[in-house]
Amino acid sequence: MIMDRIALILVIIGGLNWGCIGIFKLDAVAYLLGGQTGSVTRVVYTIVGLAAIWCISLLFRERETAGDRV
């Protein structure tokens, strides 16, 4: 499902950003988008957070096998 892939990509971006904060003390999203309080930055943080909530559903879905795909 395309929504699953988009959500997973956004969560990976969020995780990499947290890694940058932890290792380098650099918030890459805020740096690229104009500071932590910038409107665009807050929108990106919100979208990544919603993607993380979506990814929670991935834990509770049944997995499809290669034979299930048509």
Residue, then its C-alpha position, 0 to 999 in steps of 0.5 A: m500500500i502506497m500510504d504505508r510506504i510514504a508513512l515509513i519514509l517519513v518516519i525514517i526521516g524523523g528517526l534520522n533527524w533524531g539521530c542528528i540531534g543526538i549525535f551532532k546536536l543539529d536539528a536538520v529539519a529546523y536547520l533546513l526549514g527556518g528554525q524550530t518555531g517556523s510554520v513550515t517546520r512545525v507542519v513537517y514535524t506534524i506530518v512526521g508525527l502523523a506518519a508515526i501514528w499510521c505506522i503503529s497500525l503496521l504492527f497489528r496487520e497480518r502480513e501478506t506472503a509473496g503468494d498473496r500478491v496478485 
